[in-house]
Amino acid sequence: MKARSTSTFLAAGFFLALWGFTGVVNASPGHGDQQREAMGQPGQPGQVDRSIDIEMHDNYYGVENLDIQAGETIRFQVTNKGKLVHEFSVGTPDMHEGHQEMMQMMVEHGAIKGGQINQKAMQMDMGDGRSMKHDDPNSLLLEAGETGELIWTFNEPVKNLEFACNLPGHYQAGMMGNFHFQQ
């Protein structure tokens, strides 16, 4: 049993290092990821240009494509109408791919179970001051029935910018959509 715990901890450490390396997530909104900076930054409530309602269902969004403009600040009102935990995350396919590994680890360690988030497990010390806390400014993680808000300013057109749920298998099942930059 002890050997398994050690190997699990080492695997978790490896994935945390990989996660930080890819720039997909850092538990701090002030982190300097170039990909995320190119696609935008957290927006200010007083500068919202428009609001978009997003419904998440079990493995699909109520909308598949969103038209946006560079410089626009959008308030996403996201509601999880499914029975499972779902995520609304703004990023590129590479960012989502890296983030999926972390979401898998959250499920494996019991931080996410079906329709619920185990907040105590989310605080689990993974070493080096890191936890599984899901608090990136470009992402919302919602339990079944919850509603959350994400305000994002889109700096410049980014190729292949998507919104997606990165819980295990959800993206692969089609729970993603595309942002289309308008001229």
PyMOL commands that set and color helices and strands:
alter all, ss='L'
color gray80, all
select helices_A, chain A and resi 2-22+34-39+45-47+93-108+119-122
alter helices_A, ss='H'
color red, helices_A
select strands_A, chain A and resi 41-42+50-57+60-61+65-69+73-80+86-91+112-113+116-117+139-142+147-153+162-164+176-182
alter strands_A, ss='S'
color yellow, strands_A
deselect
rebuild
show_as cartoon
